[in-house]
Every structure is written in C-alpha cells, then in structure tokens.
Amino acid sequence: MDNNELKLSLRVATDGDKILLKNLQQLYLHDLSAYTENLDLNAEGVFENNDIALFYEKSELIPLMIEYGKAVVGFILFTTPPYTLQGTDYTIGDFFILRKYRGRGLGKIIVKELFQTYPGKYTMMQLIDNQTAISFWKKVLSENGLEYEEKETMDGDDKCYLQMFEVGKDE
C-alpha cells in the first residue's frame, strides 16, 4: 500500500467512541428499518436501542470500529459466549458501513481481517427481505472459501436467514 492509499483497519471501540457508536447505530437502524416493521422512531425522532450500553458493560460483547484513514466509517457489534448460539464462538451482530464508503470492497476486506483475528465457529443473521446484506454475506463467504449451513429462522416477528460456518486460523 503506497502512502497515497488510505489504511483500512478494525479496532475495539473505546469509551471515547460511545457517542459516535450510538450515532452510527442510528444510521444503521434507519437502513435496517426498510426491511422490518419492528423498527420505528420514538417521540424524540430516534430509534430506541439500548444495546450499545451493554457492549461497554460486558466483556463478551465486543464493539468494533471500522476506520478508513483517520475516519470511522462503520462498526461491527460482535459477541462471544454466552451471547452466541450454543456450540459457536462468535456471532456477527450488527455490521454497518456508511453509504458513502459502500461498494468499494471495504466490507470484504474488513470481514477478512475479522476472520483472521477471531478464528472459530460463527453465526450471523440477515432479515430475509434484506437482499443486499444476504448477497454481500454469501459473496464474502464464497470468496473466503467458507462452507456454511443456512436455515430460515425467526428473530422476534422477523423472518431471517441464519448462517453457521467455521473460520480456521489460516482463512
């Protein structure tokens, strides 16, 4: 990578990232609301979700920031047991990259870094109507040579696809 290229990196969020992460999550929830009837604004015009506070209280919940150059351009909310399905090591929860940075391959690169940093058994879910996310994840799994099991499941009132796969240390 030459000096003119921006560096893409993944890091654990710090206490100083709390407000930024909460604000980014609002953008994520706005995008997600197009695929579910279960996300609406409250009386103050924000999506209510208290997950972010928990990510700073429990060591098994890992908020990760995606940086491109010096700018934070997204996040991954990542969980370990007991906040995963039984028999798995990790769950990729929320995964978000700002629209301005989508379509550049950044998501694929950062997921590869995630897999190299955290090898093990994974699960993740996408809302069944979110074809963009489903297509992204199938392409990422395929390009990384990962075989996966997939099934339909319910997350509350929402129909989702659930994928289970394993990432080795050399992926």
C-alpha positions in Angstrom: 0.0 0.0 0.0 1.6 3.3 -1.0 1.4 6.5 1.0 -1.5 7.8 -1.1 -3.8 4.9 -0.2 -5.9 5.1 2.9 -5.5 2.4 5.5 -8.5 0.3 6.4 -8.5 -1.1 10.0 -10.6 -2.7 12.6 -10.2 -1.9 16.3 -12.1 -2.5 19.5 -14.2 0.6 20.4 -13.0 2.7 23.4 -15.0 4.6 26.0 -14.4 7.7 23.8 -16.3 6.0 20.9 -19.6 5.6 22.8 -21.4 8.6 21.4 -20.0 8.0 17.9 -21.1 4.4 18.0 -24.5 5.3 19.3 -24.9 7.8 16.5 -23.7 5.4 13.9 -26.1 2.8 15.2 -29.0 5.3 14.5 -27.9 5.3 10.8 -27.7 1.5 10.8 -31.2 1.2 12.3 -32.5 3.7 9.8 -31.2 1.5 6.9 -32.5 -1.7 8.6 -36.0 -0.2 9.1 -36.6 -0.6 5.4 -36.7 -4.4 5.9 -38.8 -4.7 9.1 -42.0 -3.3 10.6 -40.4 -3.6 14.1 -38.2 -0.5 13.9 -39.8 2.9 14.3 -38.8 6.3 15.6 -39.7 7.2 19.2 -41.4 10.5 20.1 -37.9 12.2 20.0 -37.3 11.0 16.5 -34.7 8.3 17.3 -34.6 4.6 17.1 -34.6 3.1 20.6 -31.9 0.5 21.2 -30.0 0.1 24.4 -27.6 -2.5 23.0 -24.7 -0.1 22.9 -24.5 0.4 26.7 -24.3 -3.3 27.2 -21.4 -3.6 24.8 -19.4 -1.4 27.3 -20.5 -3.4 30.3 -19.9 -7.0 29.3 -16.6 -8.3 28.1 -18.3 -11.0 26.0 -19.8 -8.2 23.8 -17.3 -6.6 21.6 -17.9 -3.3 19.7 -15.5 -2.9 16.8 -14.9 0.3 14.9 -14.1 0.3 11.2 -11.6 3.0 10.3 -10.6 4.2 6.8 -7.7 6.6 7.1 -8.4 8.6 10.2 -12.2 8.4 9.8 -14.5 5.9 11.5 -16.7 4.6 8.6 -18.6 1.9 10.3 -18.9 -0.7 13.1 -19.4 -4.4 13.9 -21.2 -5.5 17.0 -19.6 -8.8 17.8 -20.5 -11.3 20.5 -18.9 -14.3 22.3 -20.4 -16.9 24.6 -22.8 -16.9 26.3 -24.3 -14.4 23.8 -23.9 -16.8 20.9 -25.8 -19.9 19.8 -24.7 -23.0 21.8 -21.6 -24.6 20.2 -20.4 -21.4 18.5 -17.6 -19.0 19.4 -18.8 -15.8 17.8 -21.9 -14.0 16.4 -21.6 -11.2 13.9 -24.5 -9.0 15.0 -24.8 -5.5 13.5 -22.4 -4.8 10.6 -22.5 -1.3 9.2 -20.5 0.8 6.8 -21.6 4.4 5.9 -23.2 4.6 2.5 -20.5 6.9 1.2 -18.0 4.0 1.6 -20.1 1.1 0.3 -19.3 -0.5 -3.0 -15.6 -0.1 -2.7 -14.8 -3.6 -1.3 -14.1 -2.3 2.2 -16.6 -4.6 3.8 -15.0 -7.7 2.3 -11.5 -6.5 3.4 -12.6 -5.8 7.0 -14.5 -9.1 7.3 -11.3 -10.9 6.2 -9.4 -9.1 9.0 -12.2 -10.0 11.4 -11.9 -13.7 10.5 -8.1 -13.6 10.8 -8.3 -12.0 14.2 -11.0 -14.2 15.6 -10.9 -17.8 14.1 -13.6 -20.1 15.3 -17.3 -21.1 14.8 -19.6 -18.3 13.7 -23.2 -17.5 13.3 -24.9 -14.5 11.8 -28.4 -13.5 10.6 -29.9 -11.2 8.0 -33.5 -10.1 7.6 -35.0 -12.2 4.8 -36.1 -9.1 2.9 -32.6 -7.5 3.1 -31.3 -8.9 -0.2 -28.3 -6.6 -0.2 -27.0 -8.0 3.1 -27.8 -11.6 2.1 -25.9 -11.1 -1.2 -23.0 -9.4 0.5 -22.5 -12.2 3.0 -22.9 -15.0 0.5 -20.3 -13.4 -1.7 -17.9 -12.9 1.3 -18.3 -16.4 2.5 -17.8 -17.8 -1.0 -14.7 -15.6 -1.7 -13.2 -16.8 1.6 -13.8 -20.4 0.7 -16.1 -20.9 3.6 -18.8 -23.5 3.5 -21.8 -22.7 5.6 -25.1 -24.1 6.8 -28.1 -21.8 6.3 -31.6 -22.0 7.6 -34.6 -19.8 7.9 -35.4 -18.7 11.5 -37.5 -16.1 13.3 -36.0 -13.2 15.3 -39.0 -11.9 17.1 -41.5 -11.2 14.4 -38.9 -11.1 11.7 -38.1 -13.9 9.3 -34.3 -14.2 8.8 -31.6 -16.3 7.3 -29.2 -17.7 9.8 -25.7 -18.9 8.6 -23.3 -21.1 10.6 -19.7 -21.6 9.5 -16.2 -22.1 10.8 -13.2 -19.9 10.1 -9.8 -21.6 10.5 -6.6 -19.8 11.6 -5.4 -19.6 8.0 -8.5 -18.1 6.4 
